[in-house]
Amino acid sequence: MKIKPLADRVLVKNDKAETKTSSGLFIPEAAQEKTQTASVVEVGPGTDEVKITVKKGDRIMYDKYTGTPIKMDGEDYLILKMADIIAVIE
């Protein structure tokens, strides 16, 4: 299955949260902080008002508690609006 975002939306795949501390302790999934970084998988065409400024493969940082979560081929993804993306990580 392939998903193509519309308008000013971006499809991203969340980065995995750390499961172990630097000292070697394992962090239970319930205690892990939700990651706010992701990799761009697909981008919409943008609109006259909102231009898409990220591209496939970019790593981004986004606002907490935003987007629409979806599951595709057993993987978790998120559809964000361009306005919810706050930075590109280089």
Backbone as CSV, one residue per row, in Angstrom:
resi,resn,N_x,N_y,N_z,CA_x,CA_y,CA_z,C_x,C_y,C_z
1,MET,0.839,-1.170,0.000,0.000,0.000,0.000,0.891,1.243,0.000
2,LYS,0.463,2.273,-0.722,1.220,3.515,-0.773,0.280,4.662,-0.420
3,ILE,0.759,5.575,0.400,-0.043,6.728,0.804,0.631,7.993,0.286
4,LYS,-0.129,8.826,-0.394,0.367,10.102,-0.906,-0.400,11.205,-0.184
5,PRO,0.265,11.980,0.691,-0.409,13.061,1.406,-0.923,14.138,0.447
6,LEU,-1.997,14.786,0.834,-2.583,15.860,0.041,-2.245,17.217,0.639
7,ALA,-2.339,18.248,-0.182,-2.173,19.655,0.227,-0.861,19.849,0.981
8,ASP,-0.927,20.393,2.188,0.278,20.746,2.951,0.616,19.696,4.005
9,ARG,0.364,18.433,3.697,0.615,17.375,4.673,1.857,16.564,4.291
10,VAL,2.452,15.954,5.330,3.699,15.197,5.177,3.544,13.861,5.912
11,LEU,3.914,12.756,5.259,3.901,11.434,5.876,5.281,11.166,6.459
12,VAL,5.335,10.835,7.758,6.621,10.593,8.424,6.582,9.267,9.168
13,LYS,7.761,8.719,9.409,7.925,7.502,10.220,8.706,7.913,11.458
14,ASN,8.114,7.668,12.626,8.740,8.056,13.876,10.059,7.336,14.098
15,ASP,11.013,8.050,14.685,12.266,7.430,15.106,11.975,6.596,16.347
16,LYS,12.717,5.536,16.519,12.540,4.666,17.684,13.024,5.369,18.949
17,ALA,12.278,5.192,20.040,12.673,5.742,21.343,13.789,4.876,21.920
18,GLU,14.626,5.499,22.706,15.707,4.761,23.363,15.109,3.742,24.328
19,THR,15.618,2.509,24.288,15.109,1.475,25.175,16.084,1.157,26.308
20,LYS,17.254,1.798,26.262,18.267,1.535,27.278,18.977,2.842,27.623
21,THR,19.255,3.056,28.892,19.975,4.259,29.307,21.461,4.098,29.010
22,SER,22.208,5.193,29.135,23.648,5.134,28.877,24.372,4.236,29.880
23,SER,23.769,4.032,31.067,24.402,3.157,32.061,23.974,1.703,31.899
24,GLY,23.091,1.416,30.907,22.739,0.036,30.610,21.409,-0.429,31.164
25,LEU,20.658,0.452,31.830,19.352,0.061,32.357,18.308,0.095,31.246
26,PHE,17.432,-0.906,31.231,16.369,-0.951,30.237,15.184,-0.114,30.692
27,ILE,14.620,0.650,29.760,13.476,1.513,30.044,12.225,0.803,29.550
28,PRO,11.245,0.549,30.451,10.011,-0.097,29.994,9.274,0.797,29.004
29,GLU,8.552,0.187,28.056,7.870,0.946,27.011,6.908,1.977,27.591
30,ALA,6.245,1.639,28.700,5.285,2.559,29.311,5.960,3.816,29.863
31,ALA,7.247,3.731,30.186,7.962,4.865,30.771,8.753,5.666,29.740
32,GLN,8.790,5.189,28.507,9.555,5.898,27.481,8.830,7.167,27.057
33,GLU,9.586,8.238,26.912,9.004,9.482,26.440,8.730,9.372,24.948
34,LYS,7.583,9.906,24.532,7.216,9.857,23.116,8.240,10.653,22.306
35,THR,8.775,10.026,21.274,9.753,10.704,20.434,9.078,11.783,19.602
36,GLN,9.784,12.852,19.333,9.252,13.943,18.526,10.135,14.167,17.308
37,THR,10.864,13.139,16.905,11.661,13.217,15.690,11.208,12.095,14.762
38,ALA,11.329,12.355,13.469,10.868,11.377,12.482,11.598,11.592,11.166
39,SER,11.450,10.635,10.269,12.003,10.736,8.916,10.857,10.923,7.935
40,VAL,11.032,11.834,6.991,10.002,12.125,6.002,9.966,10.992,4.980
41,VAL,8.778,10.422,4.760,8.586,9.323,3.824,7.990,9.834,2.512
42,GLU,7.025,10.735,2.606,6.329,11.254,1.432,5.811,12.650,1.755
43,VAL,5.734,13.504,0.749,5.245,14.879,0.952,4.110,15.188,-0.019
44,GLY,3.194,16.048,0.429,2.121,16.521,-0.445,2.637,17.632,-1.340
45,PRO,1.808,18.107,-2.264,2.240,19.135,-3.215,2.300,20.543,-2.626
46,GLY,1.721,20.755,-1.447,1.661,22.093,-0.876,0.440,22.834,-1.402
47,THR,0.262,24.062,-0.943,-0.848,24.901,-1.398,-0.293,26.260,-1.790
48,ASP,-1.153,27.135,-2.281,-0.710,28.493,-2.609,-0.248,29.236,-1.363
49,GLU,-0.870,28.941,-0.221,-0.530,29.626,1.029,0.633,28.953,1.774
50,VAL,0.726,27.630,1.690,1.725,26.875,2.460,2.601,26.078,1.501
51,LYS,3.871,26.393,1.462,4.838,25.677,0.627,5.478,24.552,1.440
52,ILE,5.744,23.442,0.795,6.423,22.323,1.455,7.925,22.600,1.418
53,THR,8.543,22.642,2.593,9.966,22.981,2.671,10.832,21.797,3.105
54,VAL,10.222,20.596,3.206,10.993,19.388,3.518,10.894,18.452,2.324
55,LYS,11.792,17.466,2.286,11.783,16.500,1.186,11.935,15.095,1.747
56,LYS,11.682,14.099,0.916,11.840,12.707,1.340,13.237,12.495,1.904
57,GLY,13.300,11.761,3.007,14.587,11.436,3.609,15.036,12.410,4.685
58,ASP,14.449,13.609,4.754,14.819,14.574,5.797,14.425,14.034,7.169
59,ARG,15.238,14.315,8.175,14.863,14.037,9.570,14.315,15.341,10.128
60,ILE,13.162,15.247,10.765,12.496,16.448,11.253,12.141,16.326,12.736
61,MET,11.857,17.467,13.340,11.344,17.542,14.697,9.965,18.174,14.586
62,TYR,8.985,17.642,15.323,7.620,18.144,15.206,7.016,18.410,16.579
63,ASP,5.929,19.199,16.582,5.224,19.520,17.825,4.677,18.248,18.469
64,LYS,4.693,18.233,19.797,4.165,17.103,20.546,2.647,17.056,20.418
65,TYR,2.077,15.869,20.378,0.625,15.630,20.328,-0.020,16.139,19.046
66,THR,0.680,16.119,17.927,0.098,16.550,16.661,0.061,15.390,15.680
67,GLY,-0.655,15.577,14.612,-0.678,14.598,13.535,-1.728,13.519,13.699
68,THR,-1.861,12.739,12.637,-2.798,11.627,12.592,-2.008,10.336,12.469
69,PRO,-2.047,9.480,13.509,-1.305,8.223,13.433,-2.004,7.233,12.506
70,ILE,-1.222,6.504,11.714,-1.758,5.454,10.853,-0.823,4.256,10.896
71,LYS,-1.353,3.090,10.568,-0.543,1.874,10.496,-0.629,1.365,9.064
72,MET,0.535,1.135,8.460,0.596,0.672,7.079,1.632,-0.440,6.995
73,ASP,1.246,-1.586,6.490,2.136,-2.737,6.355,2.819,-3.092,7.676
74,GLY,2.089,-2.971,8.782,2.619,-3.318,10.093,3.533,-2.273,10.711
75,GLU,3.717,-1.143,10.058,4.586,-0.068,10.556,3.729,1.125,10.975
76,ASP,4.191,1.870,11.980,3.485,3.063,12.448,4.013,4.303,11.750
77,TYR,3.089,5.118,11.251,3.416,6.376,10.582,2.563,7.482,11.166
78,LEU,2.871,8.706,10.775,2.144,9.878,11.234,1.985,10.829,10.058
79,ILE,0.793,11.379,9.892,0.575,12.402,8.866,0.500,13.746,9.584
80,LEU,1.432,14.644,9.245,1.534,15.961,9.875,1.194,17.057,8.878
81,LYS,0.742,18.180,9.387,0.639,19.380,8.565,2.015,20.036,8.556
82,MET,2.329,20.741,7.494,3.630,21.407,7.384,3.849,22.349,8.570
83,ALA,2.803,22.989,9.058,2.924,23.933,10.180,3.341,23.247,11.482
84,ASP,3.115,21.918,11.600,3.485,21.191,12.816,4.967,20.816,12.851
85,ILE,5.651,20.934,11.714,7.085,20.626,11.658,7.849,21.870,12.110
86,ILE,8.676,21.682,13.155,9.355,22.853,13.730,10.833,22.944,13.365
87,ALA,11.426,21.853,12.853,12.855,21.931,12.490,13.246,20.752,11.610
88,VAL,14.278,20.957,10.812,14.931,19.893,10.064,16.237,19.594,10.785
89,ILE,16.502,18.328,11.050,17.705,17.921,11.763,18.766,17.545,10.738
90,GLU,19.926,18.196,10.818,21.013,17.909,9.874,22.124,17.162,10.551
